[in-house]
């Protein structure tokens, strides 16, 4: 278990995160999305398939919360953040589902069938150690932000103002989550630099996005998603390097540490 000093620092960071979210970032699925512009939305299966894919990834939320909370016993700050994170991620799934339904690109029956396929599968956490899981989430949330930013740009270029605005709201949430986990990572570095660097190197080397291979027709979906500019090079240049910079680290810090025990 983490030390009391570290747990109290986590709590202070969560309180700061929560205050900022309440004051500046909350958005309403029913009132803030420009649904009135749906007549402008083109029938674009590429955009619809990506939206459906992200909706499916977000639908594993019960698994994400169960696995995450099971590692956080006694850690008030991170556990309460996970609960808040769950609320915000639930909105992401709901708003994408509503977009597909209201735009007419998926029927209610199709959406229910898709949900049943998702809920019949189970996601398991890639790490059983709380610190590694925190580091994984720091990488995952920043990766998700980059993906949504590129999808927002694609929606704009394709003439879909509704989906572009949805991705703007979601991306803003994901960046806030990424920054929170970056603060957790910084606190871990202050507490145990050598061990944290070794764990971060392991997480980066083994990283895969949540729900990889769990979605129906995943290979076809990932092929379409890559048309928006998502690949291994983007992961390194737009996720790993910016994360290291935000933490005052270099590539040498990450890639010269010895492999951790049990990696």
C-alpha positions in Angstrom: 0.0 0.0 0.0 1.2 3.5 -0.7 2.3 5.6 2.3 -0.1 7.9 4.1 1.8 11.0 2.9 1.4 9.8 -0.7 -2.3 9.1 -0.2 -2.9 12.5 1.2 -1.1 14.1 -1.7 -3.4 12.1 -4.1 -6.4 13.4 -2.2 -5.3 17.0 -2.6 -4.8 16.5 -6.3 -8.2 15.0 -6.7 -9.8 17.9 -4.8 -8.1 20.3 -7.2 -9.2 18.2 -10.2 -12.8 18.1 -8.9 -13.0 21.9 -8.3 -11.8 22.7 -11.8 -14.2 20.2 -13.3 -17.2 21.7 -11.4 -16.2 25.3 -12.3 -15.1 25.0 -15.9 -15.6 21.7 -17.6 -19.0 20.1 -16.9 -21.2 19.7 -20.0 -24.7 18.5 -20.6 -25.4 15.8 -23.1 -28.9 17.1 -23.8 -28.4 20.8 -23.8 -24.8 21.5 -24.9 -24.5 19.3 -28.0 -25.8 21.1 -31.1 -28.4 18.4 -32.0 -30.3 21.0 -34.0 -27.6 20.8 -36.6 -28.2 17.1 -37.3 -29.7 17.9 -40.7 -26.2 19.0 -41.8 -24.6 15.6 -40.8 -23.5 13.6 -43.8 -24.1 9.9 -44.1 -20.5 8.8 -43.6 -20.0 5.2 -42.6 -16.3 5.8 -41.8 -17.3 8.4 -39.2 -20.2 6.2 -37.9 -18.0 3.1 -37.5 -15.4 5.1 -35.6 -18.1 6.6 -33.3 -19.6 3.1 -32.8 -16.2 1.7 -32.0 -15.4 4.4 -29.3 -18.9 3.9 -27.9 -18.1 0.2 -27.5 -14.8 0.8 -25.9 -16.5 3.1 -23.4 -19.2 0.5 -22.7 -16.6 -1.7 -20.8 -16.9 0.9 -18.1 -18.2 -1.5 -15.4 -15.2 -3.7 -16.0 -12.8 -0.7 -15.9 -14.2 0.5 -12.6 -14.3 -2.9 -11.0 -10.7 -3.7 -11.9 -9.5 -0.2 -11.0 -11.3 0.1 -7.7 -10.1 -3.3 -6.6 -6.6 -2.0 -6.6 -7.3 1.2 -4.6 -8.4 -0.1 -1.2 -7.6 2.6 1.4 -6.7 5.2 -1.2 -9.5 7.8 -0.8 -8.2 10.3 -3.4 -7.7 7.9 -6.3 -10.8 5.9 -5.5 -13.0 9.0 -5.6 -11.3 10.1 -8.8 -12.1 6.7 -10.3 -15.8 7.3 -9.4 -15.8 10.7 -11.0 -13.9 9.3 -14.0 -16.6 6.7 -14.4 -19.3 9.3 -14.5 -17.6 11.3 -17.2 -16.7 8.2 -19.2 -20.4 7.1 -19.0 -21.4 10.4 -20.7 -18.9 9.6 -23.5 -20.6 6.3 -24.3 -24.1 7.8 -24.0 -23.4 10.8 -26.2 -21.9 8.7 -29.0 -24.8 6.3 -28.8 -27.3 9.2 -29.0 -25.3 10.6 -32.0 -25.6 7.3 -33.9 -29.3 7.0 -33.0 -30.4 10.6 -33.6 -28.4 10.9 -36.9 -30.1 7.7 -38.2 -26.8 6.0 -38.8 -27.7 3.1 -36.5 -31.1 1.8 -35.5 -32.2 1.1 -31.9 -32.1 -2.6 -32.7 -28.5 -2.4 -34.1 -27.4 -0.5 -31.0 -29.0 -3.0 -28.6 -27.4 -5.9 -30.5 -24.0 -4.2 -30.3 -24.4 -3.5 -26.6 -25.3 -7.1 -25.9 -22.2 -8.3 -27.8 -20.1 -5.9 -25.7 -21.6 -6.9 -22.4 -21.1 -10.6 -23.1 -17.3 -10.0 -22.9 -15.1 -9.1 -20.0 -12.1 -6.7 -19.8 -9.3 -7.5 -17.4 -6.8 -5.0 -16.1 -3.4 -5.3 -17.8 -1.5 -4.8 -14.5 -2.2 -6.1 -11.0 0.1 -3.5 -9.3 -1.6 -0.2 -8.3 1.3 2.0 -9.4 1.7 0.2 -12.8 -2.1 0.6 -13.3 -1.8 4.4 -12.5 1.0 4.7 -15.0 -1.0 2.7 -17.6 -3.9 5.1 -17.2 -1.6 8.1 -17.6 -0.6 6.7 -21.0 -4.0 5.5 -21.9 -5.9 8.8 -21.2 -3.4 10.8 -23.2 -3.6 8.3 -26.1 -7.4 8.6 -26.0 -7.2 12.4 -26.1 -5.0 12.2 -29.2 -7.4 9.8 -30.9 -10.4 12.0 -30.2 -8.6 15.1 -31.3 -7.8 13.5 -34.7 -11.3 12.2 -35.0 -12.6 15.7 -34.3 -10.5 17.1 -37.1 -11.7 14.3 -39.4 -15.3 15.1 -38.5 -14.7 18.8 -39.2 -13.1 18.1 -42.6 -16.0 15.8 -43.4 -18.6 18.4 -42.7 -20.1 16.9 -39.5 -20.4 19.8 -36.9 -22.3 17.7 -34.4 -19.7 14.9 -34.1 -16.9 17.4 -34.1 -18.4 19.2 -31.1 -19.0 15.8 -29.3 -15.4 14.9 -29.8 -14.4 18.4 -28.5 -16.3 17.8 -25.3 -15.0 14.2 -24.9 -11.4 15.3 -25.7 -11.5 18.0 -23.1 -12.5 15.5 -20.5 -9.8 13.0 -21.6 -7.1 15.7 -21.4 -8.2 16.6 -17.8 -8.0 12.9 -16.9 -4.5 12.7 -18.5 -3.3 15.6 -16.5 -4.6 14.2 -13.3 -2.7 10.9 -13.9 0.4 12.9 -14.8 0.2 14.5 -11.4 -0.1 11.0 -9.8 2.9 9.9 -11.9 4.9 12.9 -10.7 4.1 12.2 -7.1 5.2 8.5 -7.6 8.4 9.8 -9.1 9.1 12.0 -6.1 8.4 9.0 -3.8 10.3 6.3 -5.7 12.0 7.6 -8.8 13.9 4.4 -9.8 11.0 2.1 -9.3 8.5 4.4 -11.0 10.8 4.8 -14.0 11.2 1.1 -14.3 7.4 0.6 -14.1 6.8 3.3 -16.6 9.2 1.8 -19.1 7.5 -1.5 -18.7 4.0 0.0 -19.2 5.1 1.9 -22.4 6.8 -1.3 -23.8 3.7 -3.4 -23.2 0.9 -0.8 -23.8 -2.3 -1.7 -25.6 -5.5 0.3 -25.6 -8.4 -1.0 -23.5 -10.7 -3.5 -25.1 -8.2 -4.5 -27.7 -9.5 -7.6 -29.5 -12.8 -7.5 -27.5 -14.9 -5.5 -29.9 -16.8 -7.2 -32.7 -14.8 -7.0 -36.0 -11.9 -5.3 -34.3 -9.5 -5.7 -37.1 -11.8 -3.9 -39.6 -12.5 -1.2 -37.0 -8.8 -0.5 -36.3 -8.1 -0.3 -40.1 -10.7 2.4 -40.5 -9.5 4.3 -37.4 -6.0 4.4 -38.8 -7.2 6.5 -41.7 -7.5 9.4 -39.2 -3.8 9.2 -38.5 -3.4 6.8 -35.6 -0.4 4.5 -35.7 2.7 3.5 -33.7 4.6 6.6 -34.8 1.8 8.9 -33.5 1.8 7.0 -30.2 5.4 7.7 -29.7 5.6 11.3 -30.9 2.2 12.5 -29.6 1.8 10.5 -26.5 5.0 9.1 -25.1 7.3 12.1 -25.8 4.8 14.8 -24.6 4.2 12.7 -21.4 7.9 12.6 -20.7 8.2 16.3 -21.4 5.4 17.1 -19.0 7.2 15.2 -16.3 10.6 16.7 -17.0 11.9 13.4 -18.3 13.9 12.4 -21.4 13.9 9.4 -23.6 17.1 8.3 -21.9 15.3 8.3 -18.5 12.7 5.9 -19.8 14.7 3.6 -22.0 17.9 3.2 -19.9 16.3 1.9 -16.7 16.6 -1.8 -16.0 13.6 -4.0 -16.6 11.6 -4.3 -13.4 11.2 -7.6 -11.6 8.3 -9.6 -12.9 8.1 -7.6 -16.2 
